[in-house]
Amino acid sequence: MNIQRINLGYRALFSLCFIGYFILVAPVAYSADTFKLKPGARGATCLKCHENFKEILKRGYVHPLIKKGECTGCHVPHTSSHKSLLIADTTKLCYNCHQNVLPAKRLSAHDAVVEGNCTTCHASHGSDNRFILTKSGSELCFDCHKDMSTELSKLRFRHRSLDQGKGCLNCHNPHASATSNFLLKRDAPSLCTKCHQIEKLTFKRTHMDYPVADKNCISCHNPHGSNNRGIIFDVAHAAVTERKCRECHEGPPSLRTKLRATELCRKCHQRTVDLALEKNRVHWPLLDDVGCLNCHGPHASKEQKLLKGSVVNVCGKCHADTVQLQEWSINNKDNEALCEPVKKGNCITCHSAHASNNVLLFTQESVNDNLCGRCHEWESHSTHPIGEKVVDQRNKNLTLDCLSCHKACGTGNNKAMLTFGTTYELCIQCHVERRR
């Protein structure tokens, strides 16, 4: 019985080896013997017709497969369902060899790489630039990032790393970053201290002897360039540009502030803070332990008023649901009748950032006349009666105004910023007798 089992085992093993040979080995032998390719058929023969490639081969950097004369590494010699007789779609072809370009765990990735558009930056066959790039240094990046190129051309001071060595690639990874946002090789300050020697006396004096070596450099400095010396952001706190750090901070080596939150800002901005606190409704971030710094940076910013980001992004940190609603409205092609403040994400056109005597921190008391009415001629817009004398049938405590039918911050997919999908659905909320 045991001998029979052993024999069966050997037979099974032999069968697996036999099948494996035909799957793995036989096709290679068959292709080599059957096609009987001429010498150079995988590449050199191609040059008889594609003579322009002889010039490409003379360039400083040539794709390894081209160097080996293996055009068939990427191209099918006879016919293909992909352009240029490629063996795969251009968005997938390069990944056959370059699987590690995109880390599995990454914090940021270059759009061109994610989409497989490698030829946006690389020449397919050869180039005079390293890594067969179509252009060298920052010049290549500025082909797409034209806004950055335009901005830098207007600045008095550029970050020197942009014009030295690898240009943009001194700080950024070209494909993806496993550790940082914005394709950065590292986060600040470890990225910055590769070049800026924090032990030097000049570094310490420039920073007023405060221990900033382990702090976030880009809270003060624009990493690309600025019109201020030291590439401090163009919008800078006066205390920073005038080197008056002790206005807010205790003396070095301590970075502690002399007072906390809004009370510290009130030392200089007393009128602004007092006017806000006199209002009936105060924006709650003004009153917590962080105070003004919930929305404003203490040192410098690329945004006006030292905001930590664009208005919509700053507001969106707390009001994410409203900002999401705006995005849906903006991206809906059928919803073109949007207020300009919604389109531009400028919340403070209608709302006061600090405080107000009006509901929802509105800048104006009357919604119809002074708020919406600043831009919209509502009296000629509709024959429907609205105003302080017209009672809302849904709630006898309210009167009808623009916001009774329209949602000011956007309504996703509803046209004209209506609170319901159709005018019929909207009207029958009050005119129940018209239901059908």
N, C-alpha and C positions, 0 to 999 in steps of 0.2 A: 504493500500500500504506500509506504514512504517513497519507494523507488519510482512508483507511478507519479507521485506528486513532484518529485525532483525532475523527472522527464518533462512533465507539463510545464514546469517553471522554466526549463531551458528552452523549450519550444516557444514559449511566450516571449522570452528575452530575445531569441533569434528573430522572431517576427517583428519586434519593435525596432531592432537594429536594421533589419531589411527595409522596413517602411521608412525609417529615418534617413537611410541612404538615398532613397528615391525622392524624399522631400527636400533634403539639404544639399546633397552632393551631386546627384545626377543632373539637376538643371544647370549647374555651373559647367559640368563637363559637356553637357549637351550644347549649351550656348557657345562654348569655346570651339568645339569640334564642328558643329553643324554649320555655323555662319561663316567659318573660315575667313575671318576678317583680314584684310590686307594690312600691312604695317602702316601705322599712322591713321587708321580708319576712325579711331576715336577722337581725333583732333587735328592732326597735321594735314590730313586730306582736306579738311574744311577750308584751310587757308588758300587752296587753289582757286576757290570762288570768292571767299571773303577776304580779299587782299588787304582791306583796310585794317584788319586785325594785326597785320605785321607791324604796323606803327604802334598799336596799343601794346604789343609785346616789348617795345623798346622803352616804355614808360618806367618810372622808378618803382612803382608798386603795381603788381599784377596779381589777379586772383590765383590762388594756388592751383586750382584745377586747370586754368589756362596755361600756367607754367608747365604743368605736366603733360599738356596736350590732350586733355580729357574733356572735350566739349560735351561729350555724352553724360558727364556728371550732372548737367543741368538741362540739356536739350535732347529731344528724341530725334534721331536722324531722318526719319521718314514722315511721320504724321503725328499730330497731337491735337487735342481739343483745347489747348491753351495757346495763347499768342506766342509768337517767336519760337514755336515748336518746343516750348518748355515742358518738362516732365510733370510739373505741378503748377497750380495757380501762383502768381507772383507773391501773393500775401502769405503763402505757406512754404514756398520753395526753400528759402534761406534757412528755415527752422529744421530742415532735414539734417543739416550739419551743425547749425548754431543753436542748439537747444538751450544752452545756458545763458543766452542773452537776457531773458526775462526770468528773474528769480521767482520761485514759487511763492515765497512770502516777500512781498514788497510793499513799501509805503507809497511809492510814486513811480510812475512809468511814463515814458515819452509816448505821446499819442501815435506818432509815426511807427513806432516799434510794435505797439499793441495791435495796430491795424495791419501790420505786415508790410508797410510801405518803406522797405529798407532803401530803395533807390532814391528816396527823397534826399538822402545824405551820401549814399555810397554809389560809386560807379560799378556797373555789373562786372566789368572785365578788367579794367586797369585805369590807373590815374597817376599823376605826378605827386599826389598827396598821400601821406601815410594812411593806412587802413582803407586804401582806395576811396578816400573821401572826394567828393566832387569839388570842394573848396577847402581852404585851410583855415584853421583858427576860428575866431568869432565871426568871420565873414560868412561862413556857412550857416551859422545859427541865425544871423540877421536876414537871411533869405526868407525865413518864415516869420521871425519875430521883428517885423519891420517897425512896429510901434516902439519897441525898445531901442532900436537903432536910431529912430527919429528923436526920441527923448534924450538919448545920450549925446547926440550931435549938438544939442542946445545947452548942455551943462558946462559949467566952468571947470569942474573937477570930476575926472573919471577915476574909478577904481583901477589902479595900475595893473592888476591881474588880468583885466580885459585885453590889454595890449601886450602882455608878456607871455611867454611859454605857450601853453595850450589855449589861451584866451578863456572863453566861457568854461572850458573843461578843466580849468584849474580848480573850480569849485563844484561844478555839476558833473554828474554821470550822464553820458549821452543816451543810455538805454533805459536804465531803471535804477532806483535806489532801494535797498532793503532796509535802510536805517532812517531815512529822512524824507520829508516832503520836498517838493520843488526839485526833485532829482539831485539834491545836494549829497555830496560824498559823506558829509557829517553835519551835525547840527552845530550852530554857534554855541559856545565860543571855541570848541575844539577845532573846528574848521579854520577859524580865523588865526588861531595861535600857531598854525603851521608856518605862517609867514611873519606874523607880528610877534616879536620877541618881548614877552611880558616881563622878563627879568630886567630889561634895559631901564636905565634911569629916565630916559626921555619918555618912555611909555607911562611911567608912574607920574611924572610931572605933568604930562598932557592931561592925565585923568585926575589931577589935583590930589594925588596920593591916596585916592579912595581905592579900596580893594575890589576892582571891577573885572579882574582877570577871569573869573569864573561866571560872569554874568552874561546876559543875552546882548551881544554887541549890536544886533539890529533893532534894539529898542531905541537907539540913538542914531546909528549910522545906516545910510542907504547903501546896500552892498554893491550897487552898480555905479552910482555917482550922484553928485549934488552940486548946487550952486554955493554951498557953504564949505568952508575949509574943514578938513577932517571928514569930508563927505557925510557930515551930519545932515539929516533930512531937511529939506527946504523949509518945512513948517516946524520950527523949533521953539521950545519954551524959552522965553527971554533969559531966564535964570541959567539956562544951559549955554546959550551963545555968549552970554556976558560972563561966563565962568563964575557964577555966584551960587555954587552948589549948597553953600551953608545957609542960603535963604530957606531951604527946606530940610536939609540934612544936618545932623550933628557933625562935628569935625571928624576927619579921618583919624583912626582907621574905621570908625563906625559908619555904617550906611543908614542907621536908623533915622527916621524922620522926626522932626521936633513935635509935631502933632499928628493926630490920626485923621484919615479920611477927609471929609468935607471941611472940617475945622482948619486943616492945614491950608487948603486952597483959599479959604475965606480971608486969610491974612492979606492977600493981594486982591482977591476978587470979591471983596466984601459986598459991594453993591449988587452984583449978580446973584450971590447966595441969599442976601437979605430979601431981594425982590421975589425970589423963588419961594422962600419960606413964608412970605406974607400971603401967598395965594391959598385958596380953599383946597386945592388938590395939588399935591406934590408928587412928582415922579419918584416912586419908592427907591430906586437905586441911589438917589441923592442922600438918603437917610440911613443906609446900612453901614457896615464897618468898612466898606471899600469906598463908598461915596463917589466922588467925581471920576475916580479911576475905573469905575465899571465901564465907562464909555470913552474916556479920554486917556491918552498916554501922558505920563508925567514929564517926558523928556523931549521927544521929537516924533514926527509922523509924516507920512507922505500925503495925508488927508488934511483938509482945512480944520481949524479948531482943535487940532491935535487928536482927532478921532482915531480910534484903534482900527478903523476900516471904513468902507463906504457906509453911508447912512443906513441903507437897507441891511447890510451885514451886521452892523452894530445892533440895530433894533432886532434883527433876526435871532440874536443870541438868546433873547428871552421870548420874543414873539414869533417863534418858528412856524407856528400854525398859520398865522396871518401872512407871513412872507411866502410860505408854500402856496397859499391861495393866490397870491399875486403872480407867482411863477406860472401856475396853471392858467391863469387868465391871460398873461402875456404870450404864452406859447400856444394858445388856442387861436388858430388862424381865422375862425369864424367870429372871434370876439375882438373886433377892431375898435369898438367904441369904448375905449378905456380912458380914464382921466390921465393926463400927463404925469402927475405925481406917481401914479401906479406904474405907468410904463417905465419911468426913470428910477423908481424905487426911492423917491424922495419923501419920506414919511413926514419930515418937519415942515412941509408945505401946509399941512392941515393940523398937525399936532405940535404942541410946544414940547421941547425936549426936557425942560426942567420942571415947569409947573404952570397951572392955569386955574382960572375960576370956573372954567367950563367943563362939562362932562367929557370924558375921553381925552382930556387935556387938549381939547380943540383950541386953536388960536383965536377963533371968533365965537361970539355968543350965539348969533343967529346962523343956523345952518343954511337956510334958504338965501337970505340976503347977502351975508358977508363971507360965508365960507364957500359953498358951492357957487353962489352968485358972483363971485369974483371972476370966474371963468365961464360959467354957463348962464345964458339968458333964460332962466327957468320960467319966467312969466310968459315967454313966447314959445316955450318948448312943449307945453301940454295944456289942454283945456281942463284938466282935472284940478279941482280946487285944493290948494294946500296953504298952510299958514297957521297962525296962532288961533284963529277962530274956527278952524276945521278940526273936528274931533275924529280920532282914529277909532273906527268901529270895532276893532279887535281889542282895544283897551281904552276905556273912556277917560283914563287919566292922562292919555297922550294926545298930542295934536299931530296932524300930518305934516311932514317935511320931506325933503328929498330922500332921506334915509329910511323912510317908511316903505319905499319900493326899491330903492337902489342900495347896494352894499358898497360902501366907499372904497374898500381895499381890494375889490375883485371878488368874483363869484365862481371861479373855475371855468365852467363851460357855459354859463348863462350869458346871453347877449345883453349889451347895454348895462352890464353890471346889475341886472335884476336879481331879486332874491329868489325868484322861481324861474323855471326853464322857459315858460311861455307867458305871454300877457294874460291869456285866459286863466292859467293857474294862479297868477298873481291877483287878478281882479276878483275872483270868486272868494278870496280870503275875507273880503269885506262884503261883497255883493253876493251873498249866499243864495239869493233868490234867482240868480242867473246860472246856477249850477245845472248841468245837463248830463 
